[in-house]
Amino acid sequence: MRLSRRAMLAGAVSTCATSAIAEPLASSIRPIARPGGARTAMGLIAQSGLSGRFGFVIADAVTGEVLEAVEPELRLPPASVAKAFTALYAIENLGPQYRFETRVFAEGPIRDGILDGNLILSGGGDPNLVTDQLAELATALKESGLREVKGDFLVWDNALVNLDEIDSSQLDHLGYNPTITGLNLNFNRVHFEWKLEEEQYTTAMDARSENYRPAVTTARMQVVDRAFPVFTYNAADGVDEWTVARRHLNDEGSRWLPVRHPALYAGEVFATFARSHGIVLKRPQEVAALPDGQLLAMYQSVPLNEMMRGMLRFSTNITAEAAGLSATEVLTGQKRGLRTSALGMARWAEGRGGGIAPHFVDHSGLGDASRVSAADMVKLLASDGVMPVLHPIMRDIRMVDRQGKAIDDLAGAVRAKTGTLNFVSSLAGYLHTAQGRDLAFAFFGADLDAREEGKRIGAERPRGARSWSRASRGLQQRILQQWARAT
């Protein structure tokens, strides 16, 4: 997410549009002008005055007939629209009813509720596990009859290849760039809260979810007097050590920070709940290989189809990465690193036919080195069997006017996936018209020069990025509204 405004639209939008009959998606797609001058997508893009480059394709979702295209082969960062690929990839390879499992094992004999050995908290890669669910797992452990553990408390997180972060170019403190492991908790974020009392700040770090907020010691915060950087991070003996610049704190507030030792974080929270049931556990220790043992308790995630619906709605990066890595393991029979797994997803897309050739560096779209064209996106959306899978789990996109108010009387309904990075804006999905026609569309836009400048200066929100994204979303709305009315 970063960029400033440079290249003007005149040099960005294809100028070779010609009047032509619609052509099938599988053929070479050239820009096709619709009657109406400024009312075409190209005209609306030109009118917007936005810097950067833009690609747009809209086609019949059933026949693949291309109705309009602007720079269709232009490959740009898809941002979170990449999650539409990931959702399909995961569902087709893992199955819509697949569930991630988090389990508790006993290594050693249990007599009269006393375990003469180690207790193991074993992650199965669940990206959406939260504190409330660890509380449920601890209750299930108590109900198994366990009362005491004489050995160590072990945590295992190697169900997936461990990733320190998704995108190394992002700032350390961004919660949407988490560590990924086989044992995750609260989207691998910790809640940091501060309050000014008598000219001194008090801080708290906790693992809150809907019903609980246990304090944690695996993350610590120190307020220091300095101008910049706002946050610093250091890893020390399994503890996330943070500092924050005092002058950037108001009187009170909070934010989520990433957790870089998720297994120890989850272990500490689980031990808190176990202790509330009278089961006292030692400090958690990570173990590389999962020991054999007796299953005592298990928590299962919601079915994958439901999880992917939530991912497309809330755009959770950790969900995309865990689902994509898990799908690759099932497809290849081996655990893969992030880049290799993302390449595998791209090859899977190519293998579905239609000349699709995306490039992915991750499964979430957070890395801006991924590239997808509007033509490839629409080819995927219009491929056999795709709409029945993706359309039901995509998010309803409300049509609004220039003031942001809902247009209640507009014919047509849009279900799609949005994508936003600094100076990158994308939208892809389906438009159902008043006449009952289903259209597949993709819009990709970016000012990559401005994004690079924002990254260079290390700004979380570079100047102009928010207004650029707002204007790009408005442009997307106007293009789709023209098509909703025209067909």
C-alpha positions in Angstrom: 0.0 0.0 0.0 2.1 3.0 -1.0 2.4 5.4 -3.9 2.3 9.1 -5.0 0.8 10.5 -8.2 2.9 10.6 -11.4 2.1 9.1 -14.8 -1.1 10.8 -16.1 -3.9 8.8 -17.5 -3.4 9.9 -21.1 -0.4 7.7 -21.4 -1.9 4.9 -19.4 -5.1 3.9 -21.1 -5.1 2.1 -24.4 -5.9 4.4 -27.3 -6.6 1.7 -29.9 -10.2 1.1 -29.1 -12.4 0.4 -32.1 -16.0 -0.4 -32.7 -16.4 -4.2 -33.1 -18.7 -7.0 -32.3 -18.1 -8.8 -29.0 -15.6 -11.6 -29.2 -15.1 -14.8 -27.1 -13.0 -14.6 -24.0 -10.6 -17.3 -25.1 -9.4 -15.2 -28.1 -7.0 -12.3 -28.0 -8.9 -9.5 -26.2 -8.6 -6.0 -27.7 -10.3 -2.9 -26.3 -13.8 -2.7 -27.7 -15.6 0.6 -27.6 -19.3 0.8 -26.6 -21.5 3.6 -28.0 -21.7 6.6 -25.7 -18.4 8.4 -25.7 -17.6 9.4 -22.2 -20.1 6.8 -20.9 -17.7 4.0 -21.9 -15.3 2.6 -19.3 -12.5 4.3 -21.3 -14.3 7.6 -21.2 -15.0 7.4 -17.5 -11.3 6.5 -16.8 -10.2 9.5 -18.8 -12.6 11.8 -17.0 -11.5 10.6 -13.6 -8.1 12.3 -13.9 -6.5 9.6 -11.8 -2.8 9.0 -12.1 -1.6 5.5 -12.9 -2.8 2.8 -15.3 -6.0 0.9 -15.4 -7.3 -2.4 -16.9 -10.9 -3.3 -17.2 -12.9 -6.3 -18.8 -16.5 -7.1 -18.6 -17.9 -10.3 -20.2 -20.9 -12.5 -20.2 -20.3 -14.9 -17.3 -22.0 -17.8 -19.2 -20.7 -17.5 -22.7 -17.5 -15.7 -22.2 -18.5 -13.0 -24.7 -16.4 -9.9 -24.0 -18.6 -6.8 -24.0 -16.0 -4.1 -23.2 -12.3 -4.0 -22.4 -9.7 -1.3 -21.6 -6.0 -2.5 -21.5 -7.2 -6.0 -20.8 -3.7 -7.6 -20.9 -2.2 -5.0 -18.5 -0.7 -6.9 -15.5 -1.0 -5.1 -12.2 -0.9 -6.0 -8.5 -4.3 -7.6 -7.7 -4.1 -6.7 -4.0 -6.8 -8.7 -2.1 -8.6 -9.7 -5.3 -6.0 -12.5 -5.3 -8.0 -14.0 -2.5 -10.7 -15.0 -5.1 -8.1 -17.2 -6.7 -7.1 -18.5 -3.3 -10.7 -19.3 -2.3 -11.2 -21.4 -5.4 -7.8 -23.0 -5.1 -8.5 -24.1 -1.5 -12.0 -25.2 -2.0 -11.1 -27.3 -5.1 -8.1 -29.0 -3.5 -9.2 -29.3 0.2 -12.9 -29.6 -0.3 -15.7 -27.2 0.8 -16.3 -29.2 4.0 -12.6 -29.3 5.1 -12.0 -28.3 8.7 -8.8 -27.3 10.4 -8.2 -29.1 13.7 -6.4 -27.9 16.9 -5.8 -30.8 19.3 -4.4 -31.6 22.7 -2.4 -34.8 23.2 -1.1 -36.6 26.3 2.4 -38.1 25.9 2.6 -40.7 28.7 0.2 -42.7 30.9 -2.8 -41.1 32.7 -3.8 -42.6 36.0 -6.6 -41.1 38.2 -6.5 -37.9 36.1 -2.8 -37.4 36.5 -0.6 -37.4 33.4 2.9 -38.8 34.0 4.4 -37.1 31.0 4.0 -34.1 28.6 0.9 -32.3 27.4 1.0 -31.1 23.8 -1.1 -28.4 22.2 -1.0 -29.2 18.5 -1.9 -26.7 15.8 -3.4 -27.9 12.5 -3.0 -24.6 10.6 -6.3 -23.0 11.6 -5.9 -19.4 10.7 -9.1 -18.2 12.5 -8.6 -19.7 15.9 -9.4 -17.1 18.6 -9.1 -16.9 22.4 -12.8 -17.9 23.0 -12.1 -21.2 21.1 -9.0 -22.0 23.2 -11.3 -21.5 26.2 -13.6 -24.1 24.8 -10.6 -26.4 24.2 -9.5 -26.1 27.8 -13.0 -26.9 29.0 -12.9 -30.0 26.8 -9.6 -31.0 28.4 -11.1 -30.7 31.8 -14.1 -32.8 30.7 -11.6 -35.5 29.5 -10.9 -36.2 33.2 -7.4 -34.7 33.3 -6.5 -33.0 36.6 -2.7 -32.7 36.7 0.3 -32.7 34.3 3.7 -33.8 35.8 5.7 -33.2 32.6 6.2 -30.3 30.3 3.7 -28.3 28.3 4.7 -28.5 24.6 3.3 -26.5 21.6 3.7 -27.8 18.0 3.2 -25.4 15.1 4.8 -27.3 12.1 1.7 -28.3 10.4 2.6 -25.5 8.0 5.9 -24.1 7.0 6.5 -21.2 9.4 6.7 -17.7 7.9 8.0 -14.7 9.8 5.8 -12.4 7.8 3.9 -12.3 4.5 5.7 -9.3 2.9 9.1 -8.2 4.1 8.6 -4.7 2.6 5.9 -3.8 5.1 6.5 -2.0 8.3 7.1 -4.2 11.4 4.0 -3.1 13.4 1.3 -3.7 10.8 -1.1 -6.3 12.1 -2.3 -7.3 8.6 1.3 -8.6 7.9 1.4 -11.4 10.5 3.5 -14.4 11.1 2.0 -17.7 9.7 2.5 -21.0 11.5 0.6 -24.2 12.1 -0.6 -22.8 15.5 -2.2 -19.4 15.2 -4.3 -17.3 17.5 -6.3 -14.1 17.1 -5.0 -13.7 13.5 -1.6 -13.6 15.2 -2.2 -10.2 16.7 -1.9 -9.0 20.3 -4.0 -6.1 21.6 -2.0 -3.1 22.8 -3.8 -0.6 25.0 -2.5 2.6 26.6 -3.8 5.3 29.0 -2.2 8.5 30.3 -2.5 8.8 34.1 -0.7 11.6 36.0 1.6 12.3 33.1 2.6 8.6 32.9 1.4 6.0 30.4 0.1 2.6 31.6 0.1 -0.1 29.0 -1.5 -3.5 28.7 -1.0 -6.4 26.2 -3.8 -9.0 26.0 -5.3 -11.7 23.8 -8.8 -10.5 23.7 -11.7 -11.9 21.8 -15.4 -11.7 22.2 -15.7 -13.0 25.7 -12.2 -13.0 27.2 -9.2 -10.8 27.4 -6.4 -12.7 29.1 -3.2 -10.7 29.8 0.0 -12.1 28.1 3.7 -11.9 28.8 4.8 -13.1 25.4 4.5 -9.5 24.1 5.8 -6.4 26.0 5.6 -2.7 25.4 7.8 0.2 26.5 6.9 3.9 26.0 10.0 5.9 25.1 10.8 9.6 24.4 11.7 10.0 20.7 10.3 11.4 17.5 10.6 8.4 15.1 10.2 5.6 14.4 6.7 5.3 15.9 7.3 1.6 16.8 10.4 -0.6 17.1 10.4 -4.4 17.4 12.9 -6.9 18.8 12.6 -10.6 19.4 14.1 -11.8 22.7 13.8 -15.4 24.1 10.4 -16.0 22.6 9.1 -12.6 23.6 8.0 -9.8 21.3 9.7 -6.7 22.7 8.0 -3.5 21.4 8.7 0.2 22.0 6.5 3.1 21.0 7.3 6.8 20.6 5.5 8.7 23.4 4.7 11.7 21.3 2.6 9.6 18.9 0.2 8.4 21.7 -2.9 10.4 22.7 -4.4 10.2 26.2 -5.8 6.8 25.6 -6.3 4.3 22.9 -5.5 0.9 21.5 -4.4 -1.0 18.4 -3.5 -4.5 17.3 0.1 -5.5 16.8 1.5 -8.6 15.1 2.6 -11.6 17.1 5.9 -13.1 15.9 5.8 -16.2 18.3 2.3 -17.4 17.8 2.7 -20.9 19.2 4.1 -19.6 22.5 1.3 -16.9 22.5 -1.3 -19.5 22.0 0.3 -21.8 24.6 0.3 -19.1 27.2 -3.4 -18.3 26.6 -4.4 -22.0 26.7 -2.4 -22.4 30.0 -4.4 -19.5 31.5 -7.7 -21.3 30.8 -6.4 -24.7 31.9 -5.3 -23.1 35.2 -8.9 -21.8 35.7 -9.9 -25.4 35.6 -7.3 -26.4 38.1 -4.9 -27.9 35.6 -1.5 -26.1 36.2 0.8 -26.2 33.2 4.5 -25.2 32.9 5.7 -22.4 30.6 5.0 -23.6 27.0 8.0 -24.9 25.0 8.0 -25.3 21.2 8.7 -28.7 19.9 9.8 -29.4 16.3 8.4 -32.9 15.8 4.9 -33.9 17.0 5.2 -36.6 19.6 2.9 -39.6 19.6 0.2 -39.4 22.2 -3.3 -40.0 23.3 -5.9 -37.5 21.9 -7.6 -35.7 24.9 -9.4 -32.8 23.3 -10.0 -31.2 19.9 -11.4 -28.0 18.4 -12.6 -28.0 14.7 -12.9 -24.9 12.6 -16.0 -24.0 10.6 -16.1 -25.7 7.2 -13.7 -24.3 4.6 -16.5 -22.9 2.4 -17.7 -20.8 5.3 -14.2 -19.8 6.2 -13.6 -18.6 2.7 -16.8 -16.6 2.8 -15.5 -14.8 5.8 -12.1 -14.3 4.2 -13.6 -12.7 1.1 -15.8 -10.5 3.3 -13.1 -9.3 5.8 -10.0 -9.9 3.6 -8.0 -11.6 6.4 -4.5 -12.2 5.0 -3.6 -14.9 7.4 -6.7 -16.9 6.3 -5.6 -16.7 2.7 -2.1 -17.8 3.4 -3.0 -20.7 5.6 -5.6 -21.9 3.2 -3.3 -21.6 0.2 -0.4 -23.3 1.9 -2.7 -26.2 3.0 -4.1 -26.6 -0.5 -0.6 -26.8 -1.9 0.4 -29.5 0.5 -2.6 -31.6 -0.4 -2.0 -31.0 -4.1 1.7 -31.8 -4.0 2.0 -34.1 -1.0 4.6 -31.8 0.5 4.8 -28.7 2.7 6.0 -25.7 0.6 7.2 -22.2 1.4 5.2 -19.2 0.6 6.7 -18.3 -2.7 6.8 -21.9 -4.0 3.2 -22.4 -2.9 2.1 -19.2 -4.6 3.8 -20.3 -7.8 1.9 -23.6 -7.5 -1.4 -21.7 -7.2 -0.5 -19.8 -10.4 0.3 -23.0 -12.2 -3.0 -24.5 -11.0 -4.8 -21.5 -12.5 -3.0 -22.0 -15.8 -3.9 -25.6 -15.7 -7.6 -24.8 -15.6 -7.3 -23.6 -19.2 -8.3 -20.5 -21.1 -4.8 -19.1 -21.3 -4.8 -17.8 -17.8 -1.2 -16.8 -16.7 -1.2 -14.9 -13.4 1.9 -14.5 -11.2 1.6 -14.7 -7.4 4.1 -14.2 -4.7 1.6 -15.0 -1.9 -2.0 -16.1 -1.5 -3.4 -12.9 0.0 -2.3 -10.2 -2.4 -0.4 -8.3 0.2 2.9 -8.5 -1.8 2.8 -6.0 -4.6 5.0 -8.1 -6.9 2.0 -10.3 -7.8 0.6 -9.6 -11.2 -2.8 -10.4 -12.8 -4.5 -8.9 -15.8 -8.2 -8.0 -16.1 -8.5 -10.5 -19.0 -7.1 -13.3 -16.9 -9.3 -12.5 -13.9 -12.4 -12.5 -16.1 -11.3 -15.7 -17.8 -11.2 -17.4 -14.4 -14.5 -16.0 -13.2 -16.2 -17.2 -16.4 -14.6 -20.6 -16.4 -16.7 -23.7 -16.1 -17.9 -24.4 -12.5 -16.4 -21.2 -11.0 -19.4 -19.0 -10.6 -21.4 -21.5 -8.6 -18.4 -21.7 -6.1 -17.4 -18.0 -5.9 -20.6 -16.1 -6.4 -22.3 -17.3 -3.2 -19.3 -16.5 -1.0 -18.4 -13.2 -2.5 -19.5 -10.0 -0.8 -22.4 -7.8 -1.9 -21.1 -4.5 -3.2 -23.5 -1.7 -2.6 -24.0 0.8 -5.4 -23.7 4.4 -4.2 -23.8 7.9 -5.7 -21.0 10.4 -5.7 -21.9 11.4 -2.1 -21.7 7.8 -0.9 -25.4 7.3 -0.5 -27.0 4.0 -1.6 -28.8 4.0 -4.9 -31.8 1.9 -3.9 -33.6 2.0 -7.3 -30.6 0.9 -9.4 -31.3 -2.3 -11.3 -28.7 -5.0 -10.9 -26.7 -6.5 -8.1 -22.9 -6.8 -7.6 -21.0 -9.5 -5.8 -17.3 -9.1 -5.8 -13.9 -9.0 -4.1 -12.3 -5.7 -3.4 -8.5 -5.1 -3.2 -6.7 -2.1 -1.8 -3.0 -1.3 -1.2 -1.6 2.3 -1.2 -2.2 3.5 -4.7 -3.5 0.1 -5.8 -7.2 -0.5 -6.2 -9.0 -3.6 -7.7 -12.4 -5.0 -7.9 -13.6 -8.3 -9.5 -16.7 -10.4 -9.5 -20.2 -10.7 -10.9 -22.9 -8.2 -12.0 -26.4 -9.6 -12.2 -28.5 -7.3 -14.4 -32.2 -6.4 -14.2 -32.7 -8.5 -17.4 -31.3 -11.5 -15.6 -27.9 -11.6 -17.4 -24.8 -12.5 -15.4 -21.7 -10.6 -16.2 -18.1 -11.2 -15.0 -15.9 -8.2 -14.6 -12.5 -7.1 -13.3 -11.0 -3.7 -12.7 -7.3 -3.3 -11.8 -5.7 0.1 -11.3 -2.4 1.3 -9.9 0.1 4.1 -9.7 3.2 2.1 -9.2 5.6 5.0 -9.2 3.7 6.6 -6.3 3.5 3.4 -4.5 7.3 2.9 -4.7 7.8 6.5 -3.4 5.6 5.8 -0.4 7.6 2.6 0.4 10.8 4.5 0.0 9.8 7.1 2.7 8.4 4.4 5.0 5.0 5.9 5.3 2.1 3.7 6.6 -0.3 6.0 4.7 1.5 8.1 2.1 0.1 11.5 1.3 -2.5 11.2 -1.4 -3.0 7.4 -1.1 -6.3 7.6 0.7 -7.9 10.1 -1.8 -6.5 8.2 -4.7 -8.2 5.0 -3.5 -11.4 6.8 -2.8 -11.4 8.2 -6.3 -10.6 4.8 -7.8 -13.5 3.2 -5.9 -15.8 5.9 -7.3 -14.6 5.2 -10.8 -15.4 1.5 -10.3 -18.9 2.4 -9.2 -19.6 4.6 -12.2 -18.4 1.9 -14.6 -20.6 -0.8 -13.0 -23.6 1.5 -12.8 -23.4 2.2 -16.5 -23.4 -1.5 -17.2 -26.2 -2.2 -14.8 -28.3 0.4 -16.6 -27.2 -0.6 -20.1 -27.9 -4.3 -20.1 
